[in-house]
Amino acid sequence: MDKFQQLFLRKMQEKLGVLATASSAPEGEIYRLIHSIKGTAGTIGLSEWSAAAENLTGQLRDGSEQEWSAVELKVLLQPLYTLLHRQGTEGDLASGTVVEQPEPILHTAVSGDALRKSLIVIIDDDPDMLRVLKETLEAYGWMVMATSLPSKALEWCYDLEPDCVILDIVLENSSGFELLDNIRSRCEERLIPTVLMSAGNDKETRMRSYASGADDFIAKPFELDEFAARIGRQLARRLRLTSMLMLDELTGAYNSRFFRQELERWRSASSAAGSPLSLTVLDIDQFRKWNEGGNYDEGDKLLRSFSSFIRSRLRDQDIWARERADHFFLLQPGLTVEEAEHEALRLIQEFASYQVQMNPQLPFTATYSAGVTAVSSGLPGERILEQADMAVAASKTVGGGTCTRYTEHQSDLMQEQPLRLAVIDDDDLIRNLLAKQLSDLSGNYNMEIRKFKDGEEFFSDPWHSMGGRYLLVLDRMMPRMNGMEVLRKLRSGAGRGEYTILMLTGVNEEREIAEAIQAGTDDYLTKPFSLVELEARVVRLVRGMNG
């Protein structure tokens, strides 16, 4: 039994002990306790406790003020007392102290496979259908983001670069055909397959679907395993195509897969020859404003113009690649980090006049920031990329339009404008567990993490409205201000930042999940969940925010 399981049992011993001596207790309080047990126990590997709590939730109502007598409580909670007695007498709990064991490996690093897990975006105005499809596809190991909001789906298609987009034809105040038309060029450029769904299976609907550019049409109702097989086929096809191609179709730069191969090749060659090698990361400042209002054409024009400008000034041996959105890499063999910095500053100064000459109709004057680092054979390639990202982030903290060279103190420079991650959960055990699991991301992504026991505590802290970017890992069920109230308040304009929200919900909370989707949550996870899956989703959301 690991440390966190022991702590959970100790906590249950205390709480159930209090209820055993109580003359009565309100139903709402009991419901919250059972809800907490169901999510926490399953997450830390106590499946019997999670299953027992699941069986009890059907006998309780959220928000009820009915009082349960001592006799009624004893009967209701008997399965939990039985579990507590059995595990307390069989395990370390019987001794009355928590036995110290080796520290569990809570921060299991997200593997490359987890981070490369295929991402599917689904849009449907039926929240129940969204939940069914999300859970079905995630059972196959894919990552799914589901929404009923066309604007949110459009944003995800541009910021997160999904591997497949699934759209229902009939949407509230819109249509799948209309949304597909908005993302069609983007999906064709990035080889992202699109699938349309509809309850109408007439020939006219099918023909219009294919004419609109959909790669497949699936009629409702359908068998879930067949649905997953057809989606899997689209994902496999995209993987084969993208692995065969080296170029980013929109900008003409190399893609990130090819760039990483070249980084390793040049790193080894430069080390053997004793020649310098420098890496520059370039990132357009305030790129999101070019896509405001869903007008992504302006952003694409800028990306093409920017890439054309850089490519026209490269040496034959330089390697220019696009990572995502407005994030680019430039690998320069033979240049020291001082020479690469000087070159980056020169290009930054030339870019403003260049873009005006090429396209005087651009709505804004664009600038970009750069970060430079030396490529060393003694560091892994991903760590070198992180150093360059730290340097470009430091450039942006001073307003952009400049170049910063990576130093050992770069992390300190980045602390001026961190990404703020809030873990909001009334269960202190799960709150600390989540914060610990995510803590090691803070170095790679300049992240400041704070914990709050409920929505009221979050909003009472001035930290929540300091501006900048926030990511909330938010439990739906909390005693004072619950997760839905926090979500609605933020979406109505509270605070001064940009808030991305990952909602944590119970397994069978269909209505609550539907409400969260409709209220604008960016993603949700059902308890119990894998901590590695949580970290992978947070990484995906953070990368989208950075893009």
C-alpha positions as CSV (number, residue, x, y, z in Angstrom):
1,M,0.0,0.0,0.0
2,D,1.5,3.3,-1.1
3,K,1.7,6.5,0.9
4,F,-1.3,8.2,-0.7
5,Q,-3.5,5.2,-0.2
6,Q,-2.6,5.1,3.5
7,L,-3.3,8.8,3.8
8,F,-6.7,8.3,2.1
9,L,-7.6,5.5,4.5
10,R,-6.5,7.6,7.5
11,K,-8.7,10.4,6.3
12,M,-11.7,8.0,5.8
13,Q,-11.1,6.7,9.4
14,E,-11.5,10.2,10.7
15,K,-14.5,11.3,8.6
16,L,-16.5,8.1,8.9
17,G,-15.7,8.1,12.6
18,V,-17.3,11.5,13.0
19,L,-20.4,10.3,11.1
20,A,-20.6,7.2,13.2
21,T,-21.1,9.3,16.4
22,A,-23.3,12.0,14.8
23,S,-27.0,12.2,15.7
24,S,-27.8,13.2,12.1
25,A,-26.2,14.7,9.0
26,P,-27.6,16.6,6.0
27,E,-27.9,14.7,2.7
28,G,-25.9,17.3,0.8
29,E,-22.9,16.8,3.0
30,I,-23.1,13.0,2.7
31,Y,-23.4,13.3,-1.1
32,R,-20.2,15.4,-1.3
33,L,-18.3,13.0,0.8
34,I,-19.4,10.0,-1.4
35,H,-18.6,12.0,-4.5
36,S,-15.2,12.8,-3.3
37,I,-14.5,9.1,-2.4
38,K,-15.6,8.0,-5.8
39,G,-13.1,10.2,-7.6
40,T,-10.2,10.2,-5.3
41,A,-10.2,6.4,-4.5
42,G,-10.3,5.5,-8.1
43,T,-7.5,7.8,-9.0
44,I,-5.1,6.4,-6.4
45,G,-5.9,2.8,-7.1
46,L,-8.5,1.9,-4.5
47,S,-11.0,0.5,-6.9
48,E,-13.2,-1.2,-4.2
49,W,-13.8,2.2,-2.5
50,S,-14.6,3.9,-5.8
51,A,-17.1,1.1,-6.7
52,A,-18.7,1.2,-3.3
53,A,-19.1,5.0,-3.5
54,E,-20.5,4.6,-7.0
55,N,-23.2,2.3,-5.7
56,L,-24.1,4.8,-3.0
57,T,-24.5,7.9,-5.2
58,G,-27.8,6.7,-6.6
59,Q,-29.4,6.9,-3.1
60,L,-28.4,10.6,-2.6
61,R,-29.3,13.9,-4.1
62,D,-27.0,16.8,-4.6
63,G,-28.0,19.9,-2.7
64,S,-30.7,18.1,-0.6
65,E,-31.2,19.5,2.9
66,Q,-32.9,16.4,4.2
67,E,-31.4,15.1,7.5
68,W,-30.3,11.5,7.8
69,S,-30.6,10.0,11.2
70,A,-27.8,8.0,13.0
71,V,-29.6,4.7,12.2
72,E,-30.1,5.6,8.5
73,L,-26.4,6.7,8.2
74,K,-25.2,3.5,9.7
75,V,-27.2,1.4,7.2
76,L,-26.2,3.7,4.2
77,L,-22.5,3.8,5.0
78,Q,-22.1,0.2,6.1
79,P,-20.2,-0.8,2.8
80,L,-17.6,1.8,3.6
81,Y,-17.3,0.8,7.2
82,T,-16.7,-2.8,6.1
83,L,-14.0,-1.7,3.7
84,L,-12.3,0.4,6.3
85,H,-12.4,-2.4,8.8
86,R,-11.0,-5.0,6.4
87,Q,-8.2,-2.8,5.1
88,G,-7.5,-1.4,8.5
89,T,-7.0,-4.9,10.0
90,E,-5.2,-6.4,7.1
91,G,-2.9,-3.5,6.3
92,D,-0.7,-0.9,7.9
93,L,-3.6,1.1,9.1
94,A,-4.2,-1.3,12.0
95,S,-1.1,-0.1,13.8
96,G,-2.5,3.4,14.2
97,T,0.3,5.1,12.3
98,V,1.1,5.6,8.7
99,V,4.1,3.5,7.9
100,E,6.7,5.4,5.8
101,Q,7.5,3.7,2.6
102,P,9.7,4.7,-0.3
103,E,8.3,7.9,-2.0
104,P,6.0,6.8,-4.8
105,I,6.8,8.0,-8.3
106,L,3.9,10.3,-8.6
107,H,5.4,12.4,-11.4
108,T,5.5,9.8,-14.1
109,A,7.0,11.7,-17.0
110,V,4.6,11.9,-20.0
111,S,6.2,9.6,-22.5
112,G,6.7,10.5,-26.1
113,D,3.9,8.2,-27.1
114,A,1.5,10.0,-24.7
115,L,2.4,13.4,-26.1
116,R,2.1,12.2,-29.7
117,K,-1.3,10.6,-28.9
118,S,-3.7,11.4,-31.8
119,L,-6.0,14.3,-31.0
120,I,-9.6,14.2,-32.2
121,V,-11.9,17.2,-32.1
122,I,-15.7,16.5,-32.0
123,I,-18.5,19.0,-32.4
124,D,-22.1,18.1,-31.8
125,D,-25.0,20.1,-30.2
126,D,-26.1,17.0,-28.2
127,P,-23.9,16.9,-25.1
128,D,-24.9,13.3,-24.4
129,M,-23.7,12.2,-27.8
130,L,-20.5,14.1,-27.2
131,R,-19.9,12.3,-24.0
132,V,-20.5,8.8,-25.5
133,L,-18.2,9.5,-28.5
134,K,-15.5,11.0,-26.3
135,E,-15.4,8.0,-23.9
136,T,-15.6,5.5,-26.8
137,L,-12.7,7.0,-28.7
138,E,-10.6,7.6,-25.6
139,A,-10.9,3.9,-24.8
140,Y,-8.9,3.3,-27.9
141,G,-6.0,5.4,-26.5
142,W,-6.8,8.6,-28.5
143,M,-7.2,12.1,-26.9
144,V,-10.6,13.7,-27.6
145,M,-11.7,17.2,-27.1
146,A,-15.5,17.7,-27.4
147,T,-17.6,20.9,-27.7
148,S,-21.0,22.1,-28.8
149,L,-19.7,25.5,-29.7
150,P,-18.6,26.1,-33.3
151,S,-16.3,29.0,-32.3
152,K,-14.5,26.8,-29.8
153,A,-14.0,24.0,-32.4
154,L,-12.7,26.6,-34.9
155,E,-10.2,27.8,-32.3
156,W,-9.0,24.3,-31.6
157,C,-8.6,23.5,-35.3
158,Y,-6.1,26.4,-35.6
159,D,-4.4,26.3,-32.2
160,L,-4.1,22.6,-31.4
161,E,-3.7,21.0,-34.9
162,P,-5.9,18.0,-34.4
163,D,-5.4,14.7,-36.2
164,C,-9.1,14.4,-37.1
165,V,-12.2,16.6,-36.9
166,I,-15.7,15.1,-36.5
167,L,-18.7,17.4,-37.1
168,D,-22.4,16.8,-36.8
169,I,-24.3,18.4,-39.7
170,V,-27.1,19.8,-37.6
171,L,-25.8,22.3,-35.0
172,E,-27.5,24.9,-32.9
173,N,-27.6,28.3,-34.7
174,S,-25.2,26.9,-37.3
175,S,-24.4,23.8,-39.4
176,G,-21.6,21.3,-39.9
177,F,-21.4,22.3,-43.5
178,E,-20.8,26.0,-42.5
179,L,-18.1,25.1,-40.0
180,L,-16.4,22.6,-42.4
181,D,-16.3,25.4,-45.0
182,N,-14.4,27.6,-42.5
183,I,-11.8,25.0,-41.7
184,R,-11.6,23.3,-45.0
185,S,-8.5,25.0,-46.3
186,R,-6.7,24.6,-43.0
187,C,-7.5,20.9,-42.9
188,E,-6.4,20.4,-46.5
189,E,-3.1,22.2,-45.9
190,R,-2.4,20.2,-42.7
191,L,-3.8,16.9,-44.1
192,I,-6.3,16.7,-41.3
193,P,-9.2,14.4,-42.2
194,T,-12.8,15.6,-41.6
195,V,-15.8,13.4,-40.9
196,L,-19.4,14.5,-41.1
197,M,-22.2,12.8,-39.1
198,S,-26.0,13.1,-39.6
199,A,-29.2,11.4,-38.7
200,G,-30.2,12.1,-42.3
201,N,-28.9,9.4,-44.6
202,D,-30.5,10.4,-47.9
203,K,-28.4,10.5,-51.0
204,E,-28.6,14.4,-51.2
205,T,-27.1,14.7,-47.7
206,R,-24.3,12.2,-48.5
207,M,-23.5,13.8,-51.8
208,R,-23.4,17.3,-50.3
209,S,-21.1,16.0,-47.5
210,Y,-18.5,14.7,-50.0
211,A,-18.8,17.8,-52.2
212,S,-18.1,19.9,-49.1
213,G,-14.7,18.2,-48.7
214,A,-15.5,15.6,-46.0
215,D,-13.3,12.6,-46.0
216,D,-16.1,10.4,-44.7
217,F,-19.8,10.5,-43.9
218,I,-21.3,8.5,-41.0
219,A,-25.0,8.1,-40.6
220,K,-26.7,8.1,-37.2
221,P,-27.4,5.8,-35.4
222,F,-24.3,3.8,-35.8
223,E,-22.4,1.0,-34.0
224,L,-19.7,2.5,-31.8
225,D,-17.1,-0.1,-32.6
226,E,-17.6,0.5,-36.3
227,F,-17.5,4.3,-35.8
228,A,-14.2,3.9,-33.9
229,A,-12.8,1.7,-36.7
230,R,-13.6,4.3,-39.4
231,I,-12.0,7.1,-37.3
232,G,-8.9,4.9,-36.7
233,R,-8.6,4.4,-40.4
234,Q,-8.5,8.2,-41.0
235,L,-5.9,8.6,-38.2
236,A,-3.7,5.9,-39.6
237,R,-3.9,7.4,-43.1
238,R,-2.9,10.8,-41.9
239,L,0.0,9.4,-39.9
240,R,1.3,7.6,-43.1
241,L,1.0,10.8,-45.2
242,T,2.6,13.1,-42.7
243,S,5.5,10.8,-42.1
244,M,6.2,10.7,-45.8
245,L,6.2,14.5,-46.2
246,M,8.9,16.9,-45.0
247,L,7.3,20.3,-45.7
248,D,4.7,22.4,-44.0
249,E,2.2,23.0,-46.7
250,L,1.2,26.5,-45.6
251,T,4.6,28.1,-45.2
252,G,7.0,26.0,-47.2
253,A,9.2,25.5,-44.2
254,Y,10.2,22.0,-43.1
255,N,7.8,20.3,-40.6
256,S,8.8,19.7,-37.0
257,R,9.2,15.9,-37.5
258,F,11.9,16.4,-40.2
259,F,13.5,19.2,-38.2
260,R,14.1,17.0,-35.2
261,Q,15.8,14.4,-37.3
262,E,18.0,17.1,-38.8
263,L,18.8,18.6,-35.3
264,E,20.1,15.2,-34.2
265,R,22.1,14.7,-37.4
266,W,23.8,18.1,-37.3
267,R,24.3,17.8,-33.6
268,S,26.4,14.7,-34.1
269,A,28.2,16.0,-37.1
270,S,29.1,19.3,-35.5
271,S,30.4,17.6,-32.4
272,A,32.6,15.3,-34.5
273,A,34.0,18.2,-36.6
274,G,34.3,20.6,-33.6
275,S,32.3,23.3,-35.4
276,P,29.7,25.6,-33.8
277,L,26.0,25.0,-34.2
278,S,23.2,27.5,-33.2
279,L,19.5,27.2,-32.8
280,T,17.1,30.2,-33.0
281,V,13.4,30.0,-32.2
282,L,11.2,32.7,-33.8
283,D,7.7,33.6,-32.6
284,I,5.4,36.3,-34.0
285,D,4.3,38.7,-31.4
286,Q,0.6,38.9,-30.4
287,F,-0.3,36.5,-33.3
288,R,-3.8,35.8,-31.9
289,K,-5.0,39.2,-32.8
290,W,-4.6,38.4,-36.5
291,N,-7.2,35.7,-36.1
292,E,-9.6,37.6,-34.0
293,G,-13.3,37.1,-35.0
294,G,-12.5,33.8,-36.7
295,N,-10.8,35.6,-39.7
296,Y,-7.9,33.1,-39.9
297,D,-7.1,34.2,-43.5
298,E,-5.1,37.2,-42.3
299,G,-3.1,35.0,-39.9
300,D,-2.3,32.6,-42.7
301,K,-1.2,35.5,-45.0
302,L,1.1,36.7,-42.3
303,L,2.6,33.3,-41.7
304,R,3.3,32.8,-45.5
305,S,4.8,36.3,-45.7
306,F,7.0,35.8,-42.6
307,S,8.3,32.4,-43.8
308,S,9.0,33.8,-47.3
309,F,11.0,36.6,-45.8
310,I,13.2,34.3,-43.7
311,R,13.7,31.7,-46.4
312,S,14.8,34.3,-48.9
313,R,17.7,35.3,-46.5
314,L,18.9,31.8,-45.5
315,R,22.2,30.2,-46.4
316,D,22.2,26.9,-48.3
317,Q,23.0,25.0,-45.1
318,D,20.5,26.6,-42.9
319,I,17.4,24.6,-41.9
320,W,14.1,26.5,-41.5
321,A,11.1,24.7,-39.9
322,R,7.6,25.4,-38.5
323,E,6.7,23.8,-35.2
324,R,3.1,25.0,-34.7
325,A,1.0,28.1,-35.4
326,D,3.5,31.0,-35.4
327,H,6.4,29.1,-33.8
328,F,9.4,28.5,-36.0
329,F,12.9,26.9,-35.7
330,L,16.1,28.0,-37.5
331,L,19.2,25.8,-37.3
332,Q,22.4,27.4,-38.4
333,P,25.5,25.2,-38.8
334,G,28.8,27.0,-38.5
335,L,27.5,30.0,-36.6
336,T,28.4,30.7,-33.0
337,V,25.6,31.8,-30.7
338,E,26.9,35.4,-30.8
339,E,26.8,35.3,-34.6
340,A,23.3,33.8,-34.6
341,E,22.1,36.5,-32.2
342,H,23.5,39.2,-34.4
343,E,21.8,37.7,-37.5
344,A,18.5,37.4,-35.7
345,L,18.6,41.1,-34.6
346,R,19.3,42.2,-38.2
347,L,16.4,40.2,-39.6
348,I,14.0,41.5,-36.9
349,Q,14.9,45.1,-37.9
350,E,14.3,44.3,-41.6
351,F,11.0,42.5,-41.2
352,A,8.7,45.5,-40.5
353,S,9.6,47.3,-43.7
354,Y,9.5,44.1,-45.7
355,Q,5.9,43.2,-44.7
356,V,4.7,46.7,-45.6
357,Q,6.3,46.5,-49.0
358,M,4.8,43.0,-49.7
359,N,1.3,43.7,-48.3
360,P,0.4,47.3,-47.4
361,Q,-3.2,46.1,-46.6
362,L,-2.2,44.2,-43.5
363,P,-4.4,45.2,-40.5
364,F,-1.4,45.5,-38.1
365,T,2.3,46.0,-38.2
366,A,3.7,42.6,-37.2
367,T,6.9,42.1,-35.1
368,Y,8.5,38.8,-34.0
369,S,10.7,37.8,-31.1
370,A,13.7,35.4,-31.2
371,G,15.6,33.3,-28.8
372,V,19.0,31.9,-29.5
373,T,20.9,29.0,-27.9
374,A,24.1,27.0,-28.7
375,V,23.5,23.4,-29.7
376,S,25.6,21.1,-27.5
377,S,26.2,17.4,-28.0
378,G,26.0,17.0,-24.2
379,L,22.3,17.8,-24.0
380,P,19.2,16.0,-25.4
381,G,17.6,17.6,-28.4
382,E,14.4,18.4,-26.6
383,R,16.3,20.1,-23.8
384,I,18.0,22.3,-26.4
385,L,14.6,23.3,-27.8
386,E,13.4,24.1,-24.3
387,Q,16.4,26.5,-23.8
388,A,15.6,28.3,-27.0
389,D,11.9,28.5,-26.0
390,M,13.0,30.0,-22.7
391,A,15.0,32.6,-24.5
392,V,12.2,33.7,-26.9
393,A,9.8,33.8,-23.9
394,A,12.2,36.2,-22.2
395,S,12.2,38.4,-25.4
396,K,8.4,38.6,-25.2
397,T,8.4,39.7,-21.6
398,V,10.1,43.0,-22.6
399,G,7.5,43.7,-25.3
400,G,8.7,41.6,-28.2
401,G,10.5,42.6,-31.3
402,T,13.9,41.6,-30.0
403,C,16.3,38.7,-29.6
404,T,17.5,37.1,-26.3
405,R,20.4,34.7,-25.9
406,Y,19.8,31.7,-23.6
407,T,21.7,31.9,-20.3
408,E,21.6,29.8,-17.1
409,H,19.5,32.5,-15.5
410,Q,16.8,32.4,-18.3
411,S,14.3,30.7,-16.0
412,D,14.5,33.6,-13.6
413,L,13.8,36.0,-16.5
414,M,10.8,34.0,-17.5
415,Q,9.2,34.3,-14.0
416,E,8.1,37.9,-14.8
417,Q,5.0,36.7,-16.8
418,P,4.4,33.0,-15.9
419,L,1.5,30.9,-17.1
420,R,-0.7,30.5,-14.0
421,L,-2.1,27.1,-13.2
422,A,-4.8,26.8,-10.5
423,V,-5.8,23.5,-9.0
424,I,-9.2,24.0,-7.5
425,D,-10.6,21.0,-5.5
426,D,-12.1,20.7,-2.1
427,D,-10.5,17.4,-1.4
428,D,-7.1,18.3,0.1
429,L,-5.6,14.9,-0.8
430,I,-6.5,15.0,-4.5
431,R,-5.6,18.7,-4.6
432,N,-2.1,18.1,-3.4
433,L,-1.8,15.0,-5.5
434,L,-2.7,16.9,-8.7
435,A,-0.4,19.8,-7.9
436,K,2.5,17.5,-7.2
437,Q,1.9,15.6,-10.5
438,L,1.9,18.9,-12.5
439,S,4.7,20.6,-10.6
440,D,7.6,19.5,-12.8
441,L,5.9,21.1,-15.8
442,S,6.6,24.5,-14.2
443,G,10.2,24.6,-15.4
444,N,9.5,23.7,-19.0
445,Y,6.6,26.0,-19.4
446,N,7.3,28.8,-17.0
447,M,4.3,27.8,-14.9
448,E,3.2,29.1,-11.5
449,I,1.0,26.7,-9.6
450,R,-1.4,27.5,-6.8
451,K,-4.0,25.4,-5.0
452,F,-7.5,26.4,-3.9
453,K,-10.1,24.5,-1.9
454,D,-13.1,26.0,-3.7
455,G,-14.2,28.8,-6.1
456,E,-14.6,31.4,-3.4
457,E,-11.0,31.0,-2.2
458,F,-9.9,31.3,-5.9
459,F,-11.8,34.5,-6.5
460,S,-10.8,36.0,-3.1
461,D,-7.1,35.8,-4.1
462,P,-6.0,38.8,-6.2
463,W,-3.8,36.3,-8.0
464,H,-6.8,35.2,-10.1
465,S,-7.1,38.6,-11.9
466,M,-3.5,39.7,-12.4
467,G,-3.8,39.4,-16.2
468,G,-2.1,37.0,-18.6
469,R,-2.8,33.4,-19.1
470,Y,-4.5,31.0,-16.7
471,L,-5.1,27.3,-16.8
472,L,-7.6,25.9,-14.3
473,V,-7.9,22.3,-13.3
474,L,-11.3,22.6,-11.8
475,D,-13.4,20.1,-9.8
476,R,-17.1,20.4,-10.5
477,M,-18.3,19.3,-7.1
478,M,-17.3,21.6,-4.3
479,P,-19.2,22.7,-1.1
480,R,-19.2,26.5,-1.5
481,M,-18.7,27.8,-5.0
482,N,-18.6,24.8,-7.2
483,G,-16.9,24.3,-10.5
484,M,-19.8,25.2,-12.7
485,E,-20.2,28.5,-10.9
486,V,-16.5,29.3,-11.3
487,L,-16.8,28.4,-15.1
488,R,-19.8,30.6,-15.7
489,K,-18.4,33.5,-13.7
490,L,-15.1,33.4,-15.7
491,R,-16.9,33.1,-19.1
492,S,-19.1,36.0,-18.2
493,G,-16.1,38.3,-18.0
494,A,-14.8,38.0,-14.4
495,G,-11.1,38.5,-14.0
496,R,-8.6,40.2,-16.4
497,G,-6.8,37.2,-17.9
498,E,-7.2,34.5,-20.6
499,Y,-8.7,31.4,-18.9
500,T,-8.4,27.9,-20.2
501,I,-10.4,25.4,-18.2
502,L,-10.1,21.6,-17.6
503,M,-13.1,20.4,-15.7
504,L,-12.9,17.3,-13.5
505,T,-16.3,15.4,-13.2
506,G,-17.7,12.2,-11.9
507,V,-18.2,9.1,-14.0
508,N,-21.9,9.2,-14.3
509,E,-22.6,13.0,-14.3
510,E,-24.1,13.1,-17.7
511,R,-26.2,16.3,-17.0
512,E,-23.3,18.1,-15.4
513,I,-20.9,17.2,-18.2
514,A,-23.4,18.5,-20.7
515,E,-23.7,21.8,-18.8
516,A,-19.9,22.2,-18.6
517,I,-19.6,21.7,-22.4
518,Q,-22.4,24.2,-23.0
519,A,-20.9,26.7,-20.6
520,G,-17.6,26.7,-22.4
521,T,-15.1,24.3,-20.7
522,D,-12.1,23.6,-22.9
523,D,-11.8,20.0,-21.8
524,Y,-13.0,17.6,-19.1
525,L,-11.8,14.4,-17.4
526,T,-14.0,12.0,-15.6
527,K,-12.9,10.6,-12.2
528,P,-11.2,8.2,-11.7
529,F,-8.5,9.1,-14.2
530,S,-4.9,8.4,-15.0
531,L,-2.5,11.0,-13.7
532,V,-0.3,10.5,-16.8
533,E,-3.5,11.2,-18.9
534,L,-4.1,14.4,-16.9
535,E,-0.5,15.6,-17.5
536,A,-0.7,14.8,-21.2
537,R,-4.0,16.9,-21.5
538,V,-2.5,19.8,-19.5
539,V,0.6,19.7,-21.8
540,R,-1.7,19.8,-24.9
541,L,-3.7,22.7,-23.5
542,V,-0.6,24.6,-22.5
543,R,0.9,24.2,-26.0
544,G,-2.3,25.5,-27.5
545,M,-2.2,28.5,-25.2
546,N,1.4,29.2,-26.1
547,G,0.6,28.9,-29.8
